[in-house]
Amino acid sequence: MSDAPFFHESSGTVRFWVAVDGKLLGASVGREALHHRYRPTAQGEDPVETFLANAADIEAAVRRRLAQGSREPVMLREYDLRVLGAQGAA
């Protein structure tokens, strides 16, 4: 298995892994969620490119979901990628 993120055509998601407590945990995020959160005015953008440009933010969203009790694989939704308030939580 490669650790590089990739676009899974059948599900329409970018699949990737996040290091948490010394383990790689699987996660995914949909093309539409990436588009609406990060590039709403773009057309025909590459979902993996959008993911890579925003990986730190997306990985933080995975860690938040895990802290809230989600289990692997974590499927991020558009709501998970929202801009958080000054307290860091909504």
C-alpha positions as CSV (number, residue, x, y, z in Angstrom):
1,M,0.0,0.0,0.0
2,S,1.3,3.4,-0.9
3,D,0.9,6.3,1.6
4,A,0.2,8.8,-1.2
5,P,-3.4,10.1,-1.4
6,F,-5.2,9.0,-4.5
7,F,-8.6,9.6,-6.2
8,H,-10.9,6.6,-6.1
9,E,-13.1,7.1,-9.2
10,S,-15.9,4.7,-8.1
11,S,-16.6,6.5,-4.9
12,G,-15.7,10.0,-6.0
13,T,-13.4,10.4,-3.0
14,V,-9.7,11.2,-2.3
15,R,-8.5,8.4,-0.1
16,F,-5.6,9.1,2.2
17,W,-3.9,8.2,5.5
18,V,-3.2,10.3,8.6
19,A,-0.6,9.5,11.3
20,V,-2.2,9.4,14.7
21,D,-0.4,8.1,17.7
22,G,2.2,6.4,15.5
23,K,-0.3,4.6,13.3
24,L,-1.6,5.4,9.8
25,L,-5.4,5.6,9.8
26,G,-7.5,5.7,6.6
27,A,-9.7,8.5,5.7
28,S,-11.5,9.9,2.7
29,V,-13.1,13.1,1.5
30,G,-15.5,13.6,-1.4
31,R,-14.6,15.6,-4.5
32,E,-17.7,17.8,-4.0
33,A,-16.7,18.6,-0.4
34,L,-13.2,19.6,-1.5
35,H,-14.6,21.7,-4.3
36,H,-17.2,23.5,-2.2
37,R,-14.9,24.2,0.7
38,Y,-11.6,25.1,-1.1
39,R,-12.3,25.9,-4.8
40,P,-15.9,26.9,-5.3
41,T,-15.2,29.0,-8.3
42,A,-12.9,26.5,-10.1
43,Q,-14.0,24.2,-12.9
44,G,-12.5,20.8,-13.6
45,E,-10.0,21.0,-10.7
46,D,-8.0,17.9,-9.7
47,P,-9.3,16.6,-6.3
48,V,-5.9,15.2,-5.3
49,E,-4.3,18.6,-6.1
50,T,-6.9,20.4,-4.0
51,F,-6.4,17.9,-1.2
52,L,-2.6,18.3,-1.3
53,A,-2.9,22.1,-1.2
54,N,-5.1,21.9,1.9
55,A,-3.8,18.7,3.6
56,A,-3.0,20.2,7.0
57,D,-6.5,21.5,7.3
58,I,-8.1,18.2,6.1
59,E,-5.9,16.1,8.4
60,A,-6.9,18.3,11.3
61,A,-10.5,17.6,10.5
62,V,-9.8,13.9,10.6
63,R,-8.2,14.2,14.0
64,R,-11.2,16.2,15.3
65,R,-13.5,13.5,14.0
66,L,-11.4,10.8,15.7
67,A,-11.4,12.8,19.0
68,Q,-15.2,12.8,18.8
69,G,-15.3,9.1,18.6
70,S,-15.3,8.3,14.8
71,R,-13.6,5.1,13.8
72,E,-11.4,4.3,10.8
73,P,-11.9,4.8,8.0
74,V,-13.1,8.4,8.6
75,M,-15.3,9.8,5.8
76,L,-15.1,13.6,6.0
77,R,-18.2,15.6,5.0
78,E,-18.5,19.1,3.9
79,Y,-19.5,20.1,7.5
80,D,-16.2,18.7,8.8
81,L,-14.3,21.1,6.6
82,R,-16.0,24.2,7.8
83,V,-14.0,27.2,9.0
84,L,-13.9,27.0,12.8
85,G,-14.4,29.9,15.1
86,A,-11.8,31.5,17.4
87,Q,-12.2,28.8,20.0
88,G,-11.3,26.1,17.5
89,A,-14.6,24.3,17.7
90,A,-18.1,24.8,16.6
